[in-house]
Amino acid sequence: MTQNIWKEVVINPQEKTPLYKQISNQIELLVHDGQLKPGFRLPSERTMAKLLNVSRMTITLANEEMKMKGIVRSHQGSGTFILRGTRLKEKEVQLDNPVDFAYPTGEINHGMDEIMSLGQDQSLINLGGVGAAPEVHPGIEFSQCFAEHLRRNPVLLQLPSPTQGYEPLRLEMINWLKKVGVTAELNEIMMVSGAMQGLDLISRLFLKPGDFVIMEEPGFLAAADAFTATGAKILRITLDEEGIRLDSLENMLMQFPVKFIYVNPTFQNPTGITMSLERRKQLLHLAKKYGVFIVEDDPFSLLYYSEKPDPPIQTLGSDHVIYIQSFSKYLYPELRVAVLVASEGIIRHLSKIKQRVDLHSNNLTQIALHAYITGGLLETHIQKLRYGYAQRLKEVQLRVKASSFLHCQIPKGGVFLWCRIPKEVPAERLLEVAVKKGLTFVPGNWMSGVGLYDHHIRLAFTHPSHEGLKKGLDLISDAISAYKAYQF
């Protein structure tokens, strides 16, 4: 590539945005526009400084900024290379009256937007988003239960809804949580509009600019957005077969002002890995030693397909754990209800913040969920899910075993497959081919905070029909073959 590309990087010393951020932002756009390809080596810092007429330190800062975003990666002695960062669905819309917004929307992972958008296209086989399989979808049964409950108690919709949630549901949660071993009193329980609201409230309560959060790499991309929106920074730790690695965790806790460690220990999103009991105990020990909280996100633990998984970390030491269990993976994504468990003091503070955000809880869905649980229907439904999804997983194993392109970690529960694809096939490019063939999935690098896993994909195996699942897995191999043969 000639030096002409760098003429498109125009910086303005009069702008409020620091020079290094101007450079970082413009190079990021060149990457997303396809003008800078993955693997392209950037000029040396000295050369880049001359090309852009800035100091070498400015280039160093720009490179560090791009590393944090996952746009570039440096190899000592080799240089700095373009990775494939999170995809920008659309360019930022300019305002008529420019405003210096405090909320960093431009740094949000726009891969989530694309996952949602592709998931709405019913012409595609959806292996990207999560949803209940057609044969076990609870929609009609759930709505009938809800309608009957309201027919008997119409006054419920006229009553104000407490910020901490519909009280009969909170009381029912005391018994429900015992299914995973969690013991909690009523004043330690609040209902939130999905796990994401819980994470947002926790972020508002605990985090300020300059704080740090530790989370898994790869991990839940929407959680990272909630944390960084406060101005906090994320430290990422990779996983092994027992979960988050602890060999470097203590060093991080010693060096950085970490407020909490966010983990998804059971059937982790996206890898499907389950943290071992010993690792859970060690993680809790370090959290207590350094006085930090663990935020435990547990959306899948009742979806086990062989033996029951180890109990949540919360059961080992509740004073240092904030526990969240969502119901959307058991029912359907649009059901925005989750239960959050913490000490009474934390619940009170979170409730004050929640009151400012939405004042009243969503009584409608909480009433419906309460009726569904107290009628014994949710427990029966989850048993159906375990059987149905276990059968699908067997089909997945057969298809993967027959494929020369897909190498997947087969989980013992949950809804995700973490698969490795050939090194010469970038996951985002493969998605472009797959969509044309009628299929969607999540590229692995969208689940990374540093632009790694470009040769991995996340597959959700619970949403399509049986036939759709089989066809979808075959289409992935077809798409890989097409890419390798340059038929796109």
C-alpha positions in Angstrom: 0.0 0.0 0.0 1.3 3.4 -0.9 1.6 6.4 1.5 -1.4 8.0 -0.1 -3.8 6.3 2.4 -2.3 8.4 5.1 -3.4 11.6 3.4 -6.9 10.7 4.5 -5.9 11.0 8.1 -6.4 14.7 8.7 -5.9 16.0 12.2 -6.9 19.4 13.6 -4.9 20.8 16.6 -7.8 23.3 17.2 -10.2 20.5 18.1 -10.9 19.5 21.7 -10.3 15.9 20.9 -6.6 15.0 21.6 -4.5 14.4 18.6 -3.8 10.8 19.4 -7.6 10.1 19.6 -8.1 11.8 16.3 -5.5 9.6 14.7 -6.9 6.4 16.4 -10.5 7.2 15.4 -9.6 7.8 11.8 -7.5 4.7 11.4 -10.4 2.8 13.0 -12.7 4.1 10.3 -10.2 3.1 7.6 -10.2 -0.4 9.0 -14.0 -0.7 9.1 -14.3 0.8 5.6 -12.0 -1.9 4.3 -9.2 0.4 3.3 -6.8 -1.1 5.8 -7.0 -4.9 5.8 -6.4 -7.3 8.6 -2.7 -8.2 8.7 -1.5 -4.9 7.2 1.6 -3.6 8.9 1.5 0.0 10.0 4.5 2.2 9.4 6.9 2.5 12.3 6.1 5.1 14.9 9.0 7.3 13.7 7.7 7.1 10.0 4.1 7.6 11.0 5.0 10.7 13.0 6.7 12.2 10.0 3.8 11.3 7.7 1.2 12.9 10.0 3.5 15.7 11.2 3.1 14.9 14.9 5.4 13.9 17.7 6.4 10.2 18.1 4.7 10.2 21.5 1.4 11.1 19.9 1.7 8.0 17.6 2.6 5.8 20.6 -0.5 7.0 22.4 -2.6 6.4 19.3 -1.3 2.9 19.0 -2.0 2.2 22.7 -5.6 3.5 22.2 -6.1 1.2 19.2 -4.7 -1.8 21.1 -7.3 -1.3 23.8 -10.0 -1.2 21.1 -8.7 -4.3 19.5 -7.9 -2.5 16.2 -4.2 -3.3 16.2 -1.8 -5.7 17.8 2.0 -5.3 18.3 4.6 -8.0 17.9 7.9 -7.1 19.5 10.5 -6.9 16.7 7.9 -7.3 14.0 5.8 -4.1 14.2 2.2 -3.2 14.6 -0.5 -4.9 12.6 -4.1 -4.3 11.8 -6.6 -6.7 13.5 -10.3 -6.8 12.8 -12.1 -4.6 15.4 -15.7 -4.6 16.2 -17.8 -3.8 13.2 -19.4 -0.3 12.9 -22.8 -0.8 11.5 -23.1 2.8 10.5 -21.1 6.0 10.8 -21.9 8.4 13.6 -24.7 10.8 12.7 -23.5 14.4 13.1 -25.7 16.7 15.2 -26.8 20.1 14.0 -25.7 21.5 17.3 -22.5 19.6 18.5 -22.7 18.5 22.1 -19.9 17.1 24.3 -21.8 14.0 25.5 -20.6 12.4 28.7 -21.8 8.9 27.8 -19.2 7.3 25.4 -21.6 5.8 22.9 -18.9 5.8 20.2 -17.0 3.2 22.2 -19.9 0.7 22.5 -19.4 -2.6 20.7 -21.6 -2.3 17.6 -21.3 -6.0 17.0 -24.4 -6.3 19.3 -26.4 -4.1 17.0 -25.6 -6.4 14.1 -26.4 -9.6 16.1 -29.8 -8.1 16.8 -30.4 -6.9 13.3 -29.5 -10.3 11.7 -31.6 -12.1 14.2 -34.7 -10.3 13.1 -34.3 -11.5 9.5 -36.5 -14.6 9.4 -35.1 -15.7 6.1 -31.8 -16.5 7.8 -31.1 -19.6 9.9 -30.2 -18.0 13.2 -27.2 -19.5 14.9 -26.2 -16.2 16.3 -28.9 -15.2 18.8 -30.5 -17.1 21.7 -34.1 -18.3 21.7 -36.2 -21.3 22.5 -36.5 -24.0 19.9 -39.9 -24.2 18.2 -40.8 -27.6 19.7 -40.3 -26.3 23.3 -41.2 -22.6 23.0 -43.4 -21.6 26.0 -45.2 -18.8 24.3 -48.8 -20.1 24.2 -48.7 -21.8 27.6 -47.1 -18.7 29.2 -49.6 -16.3 27.7 -52.6 -18.4 28.7 -51.2 -18.7 32.3 -50.8 -14.9 32.3 -54.2 -14.2 31.0 -55.9 -16.4 33.5 -54.0 -14.9 36.4 -55.0 -11.4 35.3 -58.6 -12.4 34.8 -58.7 -13.5 38.4 -56.8 -10.5 39.7 -57.4 -7.5 37.4 -56.6 -5.0 40.1 -52.9 -6.0 39.9 -52.4 -3.8 36.8 -53.8 -0.7 38.7 -51.4 -1.0 41.7 -48.1 0.8 41.8 -45.2 -1.6 41.4 -42.4 -1.5 44.0 -38.9 -0.6 42.8 -37.5 -3.8 44.1 -40.1 -5.8 42.2 -43.4 -7.5 42.5 -43.4 -8.8 46.1 -45.1 -12.2 45.5 -42.4 -12.9 42.9 -39.6 -11.8 45.2 -41.0 -14.1 47.9 -41.2 -17.0 45.4 -37.6 -16.3 44.5 -36.5 -17.4 48.0 -37.7 -21.0 47.1 -36.7 -20.8 43.4 -33.1 -19.9 44.1 -32.6 -22.9 46.3 -32.7 -25.0 43.1 -29.2 -23.8 42.4 -28.2 -23.7 46.1 -28.5 -19.9 46.7 -30.0 -19.0 50.0 -31.4 -15.4 50.4 -33.8 -13.4 52.5 -36.4 -11.1 51.0 -34.4 -8.0 51.8 -31.5 -9.4 49.8 -33.5 -9.9 46.6 -34.6 -7.5 43.9 -36.1 -8.0 40.5 -34.5 -6.2 37.5 -35.4 -5.8 33.8 -33.0 -8.5 32.6 -29.4 -9.1 33.6 -28.3 -6.1 31.6 -30.2 -3.7 33.8 -28.7 -5.4 36.8 -25.2 -4.9 35.4 -25.9 -1.3 34.5 -27.1 -0.6 38.1 -24.1 -2.3 39.5 -21.8 -0.2 37.3 -23.5 3.0 38.3 -23.1 2.1 42.0 -19.5 0.9 42.0 -17.6 2.4 39.1 -16.2 5.8 38.3 -13.5 7.0 35.8 -10.2 5.4 36.6 -11.6 2.3 38.3 -11.0 -1.2 36.8 -13.1 -4.3 36.3 -11.7 -7.7 35.6 -13.6 -10.0 33.3 -13.1 -13.1 31.2 -11.5 -13.1 27.7 -13.5 -13.8 25.6 -16.6 -12.7 27.4 -20.1 -11.2 27.2 -19.7 -8.1 25.0 -22.7 -6.2 26.3 -21.4 -6.5 29.9 -18.2 -4.7 28.8 -20.2 -1.9 27.4 -22.0 -1.4 30.7 -18.8 -1.2 32.6 -16.8 1.1 30.2 -19.8 3.6 30.0 -18.9 4.7 33.5 -15.3 5.6 32.4 -13.9 2.5 34.1 -11.4 0.3 32.3 -11.5 -3.5 31.8 -8.7 -5.9 32.5 -9.2 -9.2 30.7 -8.0 -12.7 31.7 -8.1 -15.7 29.4 -9.7 -19.0 30.3 -8.5 -22.6 30.5 -10.5 -25.7 30.8 -11.3 -24.9 34.5 -12.4 -21.3 33.9 -10.8 -17.9 34.4 -7.1 -18.2 34.9 -5.8 -17.2 38.4 -2.1 -17.2 37.7 -2.1 -13.5 36.8 -5.2 -12.4 38.7 -3.5 -11.7 41.9 -0.9 -9.5 40.2 -3.7 -7.5 38.7 -5.5 -7.1 42.0 -2.2 -5.9 43.5 -1.5 -3.3 40.8 -4.9 -1.9 39.9 -7.8 -0.3 41.8 -10.2 -3.2 40.8 -13.8 -2.7 42.0 -15.2 -6.1 41.0 -14.5 -9.3 39.0 -17.2 -10.2 36.5 -17.6 -13.9 35.7 -20.0 -16.2 34.0 -18.7 -19.4 35.6 -21.3 -22.0 34.5 -21.5 -22.8 30.7 -19.7 -19.5 30.0 -20.7 -17.2 27.1 -19.2 -17.8 24.5 -17.0 -20.8 25.3 -19.4 -23.0 27.2 -16.6 -23.7 29.8 -17.7 -24.4 33.4 -15.4 -23.2 36.2 -14.3 -26.0 38.5 -15.3 -26.0 42.2 -11.7 -25.6 43.3 -11.3 -22.6 40.9 -14.4 -21.0 42.3 -13.1 -21.4 45.9 -9.7 -19.9 44.9 -11.3 -17.0 43.1 -13.5 -16.2 46.1 -10.4 -16.4 48.3 -8.6 -13.8 46.2 -11.7 -11.6 46.2 -11.8 -11.6 50.0 -8.1 -11.1 50.3 -8.1 -7.9 48.2 -11.5 -6.7 49.3 -13.2 -6.8 45.8 -16.6 -8.1 44.9 -17.4 -10.9 42.4 -20.4 -10.2 40.1 -21.6 -13.6 39.1 -23.8 -13.8 36.0 -25.7 -17.1 36.0 -28.1 -17.4 33.0 -27.6 -21.0 32.1 -26.9 -23.2 35.2 -30.3 -25.0 35.1 -29.7 -26.0 31.4 -27.4 -28.9 32.1 -27.4 -32.0 29.9 -25.5 -34.6 32.0 -24.6 -34.1 35.6 -25.7 -31.0 37.6 -23.0 -28.3 37.7 -21.2 -27.1 40.8 -23.2 -24.6 42.9 -22.7 -20.8 42.2 -19.8 -19.0 43.8 -22.4 -17.1 45.8 -23.1 -20.2 47.8 -19.5 -20.3 49.0 -19.4 -16.7 50.4 -22.4 -14.5 49.8 -20.9 -11.4 51.4 -18.5 -10.9 48.6 -20.7 -11.9 45.7 -23.5 -10.2 43.8 -25.5 -12.8 42.0 -27.7 -12.4 38.9 -30.0 -15.1 37.4 -31.9 -14.2 34.2 -35.0 -16.0 33.1 -34.7 -15.1 29.4 -32.6 -18.2 28.4 -35.2 -20.5 30.0 -38.2 -18.8 28.3 -37.5 -16.3 25.6 -35.2 -13.2 25.1 -38.0 -10.7 25.2 -38.8 -11.6 28.8 -36.8 -9.0 30.5 -36.8 -10.3 34.1 -33.9 -11.3 36.2 -33.3 -11.7 39.9 -30.4 -10.0 41.7 -29.1 -11.2 45.0 -26.8 -9.2 47.3 -26.5 -8.0 50.9 -29.3 -5.8 52.2 -27.1 -2.7 52.1 -26.2 -3.1 48.5 -29.8 -3.9 47.5 -31.0 -0.7 49.2 -28.4 1.4 47.2 -29.2 -0.4 43.9 -32.9 0.2 44.5 -32.3 4.0 44.9 -30.5 4.0 41.6 -33.2 1.9 39.9 -35.9 4.2 41.2 -34.2 7.1 39.3 -33.9 5.0 36.1 -37.4 3.5 35.8 -39.3 4.3 39.0 -41.7 1.3 38.7 -40.8 -2.2 37.9 -42.3 -4.0 34.9 -45.2 -5.5 36.9 -46.7 -7.1 33.8 -44.0 -9.6 33.0 -43.2 -10.2 36.7 -46.8 -11.1 37.4 -46.8 -13.5 34.5 -43.5 -15.1 35.6 -44.8 -15.5 39.1 -47.9 -17.2 37.8 -45.8 -19.5 35.6 -43.5 -20.5 38.4 -46.1 -21.0 41.2 -48.1 -23.2 38.8 -45.1 -25.5 38.5 -44.9 -24.8 34.8 -41.4 -23.3 34.7 -39.8 -26.3 36.3 -41.5 -28.7 33.9 -40.6 -26.4 31.0 -36.9 -26.5 32.0 -36.9 -30.3 32.1 -38.3 -30.3 28.5 -35.5 -27.9 27.5 -32.8 -30.1 29.0 -34.1 -33.1 27.1 -34.7 -31.3 23.8 -31.4 -29.4 23.8 -29.5 -32.6 24.8 -30.9 -34.2 21.6 -29.8 -31.2 19.5 -26.3 -31.4 21.0 -26.0 -35.0 19.9 -26.9 -33.9 16.4 -24.3 -31.1 16.6 -21.6 -33.6 17.7 -22.3 -35.8 14.7 -22.2 -32.9 12.3 -19.0 -31.4 13.8 -17.3 -34.8 13.8 -18.0 -35.1 10.1 -16.8 -31.6 9.3 -13.1 -31.0 8.3 -13.5 -27.3 9.0 -15.3 -27.0 12.4 -13.6 -27.8 15.6 -16.0 -27.1 18.5 -15.9 -27.4 22.3 -18.9 -29.5 23.2 -20.3 -28.0 26.4 -22.1 -29.9 29.2 -24.8 -27.4 29.2 -25.9 -23.9 28.2 -26.7 -22.8 24.7 -23.4 -21.9 22.9 -20.8 -23.7 20.9 -17.3 -22.2 20.6 -15.8 -23.3 17.4 -12.5 -22.9 15.7 -12.4 -22.4 11.9 -9.4 -22.5 9.5 -6.7 -19.9 10.1 -7.0 -18.5 6.6 -10.7 -17.7 7.0 -11.4 -14.5 9.0 -14.6 -14.9 11.0 -16.2 -11.6 9.9 -15.5 -12.3 6.3 -17.0 -15.7 6.7 -20.1 -14.1 8.2 -20.5 -12.0 5.0 -20.5 -15.2 2.9 -22.7 -17.1 5.3 -25.4 -14.4 5.3 -25.6 -14.6 1.5 -26.1 -18.4 1.9 -28.9 -17.9 4.5 -27.1 -18.2 7.8 -26.0 -16.0 10.7 -23.6 -16.6 13.6 -21.3 -14.4 15.8 -17.7 -13.9 14.8 -15.3 -14.8 17.7 -13.6 -11.4 17.7 -16.8 -9.7 18.5 -16.6 -11.5 21.9 -13.1 -10.2 22.5 -12.0 -7.0 24.1 -8.7 -7.0 22.4 -9.6 -8.2 18.8 -8.5 -11.8 19.3 -10.4 -15.0 18.2 -10.7 -13.9 14.6 -10.7 -17.5 13.6 -13.4 -18.6 16.0 -17.2 -18.4 15.8 -20.0 -18.6 18.4 -23.0 -20.8 17.5 -26.2 -20.8 19.4 -27.8 -24.3 18.8 -31.2 -23.8 20.6 -33.1 -21.4 18.3 -33.6 -23.0 14.9 -35.7 -26.1 14.2 -34.0 -29.5 14.1 -33.8 -29.4 10.3 -32.7 -25.7 10.4 -29.9 -26.6 12.8 -28.7 -29.4 10.5 -28.9 -27.2 7.5 -27.2 -24.4 9.3 -24.2 -26.5 10.3 -23.8 -27.7 6.8 -24.0 -24.2 5.4 -21.1 -23.1 7.6 -18.9 -25.7 5.9 -20.2 -24.6 2.5 -19.4 -21.0 3.4 -15.9 -21.9 4.4 -15.4 -23.8 1.2 -16.7 -20.9 -0.8 -14.4 -18.5 1.0 -11.4 -20.7 0.5 -12.2 -21.0 -3.2 -12.8 -17.2 -3.5 -16.4 -17.8 -4.5 -17.8 -14.7 -2.8 
